[in-house]
Amino acid sequence: MYAIFETGGKQYRVQKGDVLDVERLSFVEESKVNFDSVLAIENDGDIEVGTPTIEGAVVTADLVKDFRGKKITVFKMKRRKGYRKKQGHRQELSRIMIQDIKKP
């Protein structure tokens, strides 16, 4: 059984027991998080797709920890103009562990 849900403007395909990194959630560490924006659920070959979400479907997860992602460098330049701009970015992330997928 797997589900596809949306958080932080991104979609994730998850199964029970999966650990994934999503954009920072505003919850206390080691707490339960419910995602009710479930787009699709598959159970034994039977796929249920929402329009756009499935009413009553919930993906439950544990918030393991909050951390900052790897630093990326953004470098812009225009040749022969002397324009150079270097900028760094580190994304705020939350690591979650999927506990349960509930169908309505």
N, C-alpha and C positions, 0 to 999 in steps of 0.2 A: 504494500500500500504506500502510495506517495501522494503528495499534495504540492500544488504550485500556489504560492502566496506572494503578496506584494508588501514591501516596506521600504521606506526611504527612496521611493521612485524607481525601485528595481524589483525584479521578479526572481524568486528562488524556488527550485524544485528540491523538496526535502522528503526524507523518510524518518521514521522513528529512530532516534539515536544519533542522527547527524549533528555535527558541530560545524557552524559556519560563522563568518564574520559579516556583520551588517553595519550600516551607518549607525552612529551613536544613538542609543535609546535613553530616554529620560526616566530610568528606573534605578532603584537601589540594587547594588550587586547581590547576587545569589537570591534573587526574587523570581517569581513566576511572571511570565509575559504571555499574553494572549494576542494572537493575530487573527482578526476576524475578516480580513480582506483576502479570502481564499478564492482563487480564480478557477481551480480545477482539482478534482480528487480522482485517483485511480485506485480501484479495489478489485483484485483478481481479474484483470482484463476489462472490467466495466468502468468506463470513463464518464464522469459527470462534469460538465463544463457550465460555469455560471454565466449570467448575462447582466452585468460584468462579473458579479461575485455570487457565490453560493450562500443563500440566506441560512444562517444558523450554523455554518461550518466554522470550526475554530482550530487553529494550530497552537498548541501550548508548548512553551519552551522555558528553560531555566536560563537566566542571565548569569553567565560564568564570570566575566570580567569586562571592564572598560579599558581600552588602551588606545594608543596612537599608532597608525600604520607607518609603513616604510616611507621615507622621505623621497619625493620626486622633485626633479629640477625642471623648471620651465624656462627656456632660453629663447628669446626673440631677437632677431636682428634684421636689418635691411642693408643689403650690400651697397657699398660706395656712399652711404649716407652718414656713417658714424653712429648709427642707432643700435644700441645693444642694451638688452634688459634681461637680467637674470633674477629669477624668483624661485623660492622653494615652497613646498606644500606638504603637510602631513595631515592625513584624514583622521578624524576622530571615529573610532570603531567600537563595537560591542561584540563580544563573542557569546553566542547562544548555543544551547544544546536542546534539540527537539525531543520533547517528552511524549507527546500524544497528538494524534490527528483525529478529530471528532467530526463525524458526518451528522447532518440533521435527521 
